[in-house]
Amino acid sequence: MAFSKNHLYPKETQIVSEFSKAFAHSARIKIIEHLTLYGPSSVEELMKYHPLSQPAMSNHLEKLRKKHLVQYAEEFPRIIYSVDSKTIKLVKKHLRKFLKRI
């Protein structure tokens, strides 16, 4: 098994790469769009707009949480998701820089 050489690239490039991985599925992009446009939502609310099973939706939300793109709050009996505005600002900043360079 080969070892990743990602750490050998500039930090700025690594950041863009990590965010790109988080957006590597159409469902995750639409989840971010939905939460940005309509505000905090439960899994049940998000499911109304996606052709996904509940386990698949939860998997996508977990990936977004791990990259700190969404945050959640437990409001029994639901979990409410929202965008992490600090991270979204960071994503925009790094993507703008990257797009200007190419």
DRENTI-401071 format. One line per field, with one value per residue (C-alpha): residue in three letters; x, y, z. Coordinates in steps of 0.25 Angstrom, whole numbers. Example, Ala and Ser with C-alpha at 12.3 -4.5 7.8 and 13.67 -1.06 7.14 Angstrom:
# DRENTI-401071
code = (ALA, SER)
x = (49, 55)
y = (-18, -4)
z = (31, 29)
This chain:
# DRENTI-401071
code = (MET, ALA, PHE, SER, LYS, ASN, HIS, LEU, TYR, PRO, LYS, GLU, THR, GLN, ILE, VAL, SER, GLU, PHE, SER, LYS, ALA, PHE, ALA, HIS, SER, ALA, ARG, ILE, LYS, ILE, ILE, GLU, HIS, LEU, THR, LEU, TYR, GLY, PRO, SER, SER, VAL, GLU, GLU, LEU, MET, LYS, TYR, HIS, PRO, LEU, SER, GLN, PRO, ALA, MET, SER, ASN, HIS, LEU, GLU, LYS, LEU, ARG, LYS, LYS, HIS, LEU, VAL, GLN, TYR, ALA, GLU, GLU, PHE, PRO, ARG, ILE, ILE, TYR, SER, VAL, ASP, SER, LYS, THR, ILE, LYS, LEU, VAL, LYS, LYS, HIS, LEU, ARG, LYS, PHE, LEU, LYS, ARG, ILE)
x = (0, 5, 6, 0, 9, -2, 6, 17, 8, 6, -4, -13, -14, -17, -28, -35, -33, -40, -51, -53, -54, -65, -73, -70, -84, -96, -104, -94, -94, -110, -110, -101, -109, -122, -117, -112, -125, -135, -127, -126, -133, -135, -131, -146, -148, -135, -140, -152, -143, -133, -135, -127, -129, -128, -115, -109, -114, -108, -95, -94, -97, -86, -76, -80, -79, -65, -60, -68, -77, -89, -92, -103, -112, -120, -134, -141, -146, -138, -125, -125, -114, -109, -97, -84, -83, -69, -64, -73, -66, -52, -57, -61, -48, -39, -47, -47, -31, -30, -39, -32, -19, -24)
y = (0, 14, 25, 38, 50, 60, 66, 70, 80, 94, 96, 104, 93, 83, 91, 92, 77, 74, 83, 77, 63, 68, 73, 61, 56, 63, 60, 67, 80, 80, 78, 90, 98, 94, 98, 111, 115, 109, 109, 98, 85, 71, 59, 56, 70, 68, 55, 61, 68, 56, 42, 36, 26, 30, 23, 29, 43, 41, 36, 49, 58, 50, 53, 68, 68, 62, 74, 84, 89, 85, 85, 79, 81, 70, 74, 62, 54, 60, 65, 78, 81, 95, 100, 104, 118, 120, 108, 112, 126, 119, 110, 122, 129, 117, 114, 128, 128, 115, 120, 133, 125, 116)
z = (0, -4, 6, 3, -2, 1, 12, 3, -4, 0, 12, 3, -7, 4, 9, -5, -7, 7, 4, -10, -4, 5, -8, -16, -16, -22, -10, 0, -9, -9, 6, 8, -2, 5, 19, 14, 7, 17, 30, 40, 37, 42, 34, 32, 26, 17, 12, 6, -5, -7, -14, -3, 8, 22, 25, 12, 17, 30, 24, 15, 28, 35, 25, 25, 40, 40, 31, 40, 28, 36, 51, 59, 71, 78, 80, 85, 77, 65, 62, 55, 45, 40, 32, 40, 35, 40, 31, 19, 20, 20, 8, 0, 3, -1, -13, -18, -17, -24, -35, -37, -38, -50)
